Amino acid sequence: MNPRLKFIVAGLPLLMLGCDTTHQDNATPSMSSKSSHRSHEDKNADHSHAMAEGEEHIHPPGSHGGTMISLGRDSYHVEVVCDSEGAIRLYTLGQDETRVIDIESQSLQGFIKTLDSTDAQSISFEPSPQAGDGEGKTSLFIAKTPTDFSGKPLEVTIPNIRIEGERFRLSFQTKNSEHSDSPSMPDKMGSDSERELYLTPGGRYTAADIAANGSKTASEKFKGIKSEHDKKPEPGDKLCPISGTKANSNFTWIIDGKAYEFCCPPCVDEFLSNAKSSTEPLADPSTFIKQ
């Protein structure tokens, strides 16, 4: 289970998932963020009017098991995921929370502190392009929590995120550092959508790949094989490209003529879906190694 997260978004109330809603008066947008909110007002009018006055906009869980938050009156969204190794991942999405968007590649400079401290340290979220992201763009940013902050409730603030020429401010808190026995994995696909995904070529996924995989879906090929998620891979171990846990050679899939290893079938689903929407070369399997 991912840590429960409490988020502060510029211009929006503070929301603690699973708890009563509270407010923080000093969560104000920057001048540029205020301007961007006005520029998107018309675009989001229908969305805003659909909500009752004073009603909170509830987001569905993210596809990576994280929590979805809004930027710019729901013009954009960010899914925040904390893993058991202390990494914080930010996935960027559009107004439609199911639509991945790649934004300009940039180093997101933020500040991190414990909730009982006034002293903050600098933290950097670095771009980590996913399959399908355009040149010079990314839909994923990753930061590593400093060691001395491990196991403590934290507050992270990113003063400046650039999206399509506009700037936004984001702040969120980790409620606690409890971890589940296994990291969050993507949901398994339905049978019809699974066959469409695995048995039709597209993007970097070819007819030759389909044949190399036995013209089967992942659930057919891996039937009866148990997933065991190793959250503590050793240096040199292969990593699942989606979860970052130790890869299992039993869950190997050929994509773009290369053999990728995963931790479980749902992660194969997600990686393949990204590959089918990509015209750019995929990261080589050799890059998914624990350093």
Summary of the structure (lengths in Angstrom):
residues: 291
radius of gyration: 19.8
end to end distance: 24.6
largest distance: 58.4
contacts: 865
relative contact order: 0.13
helix: 18%
strand: 30%
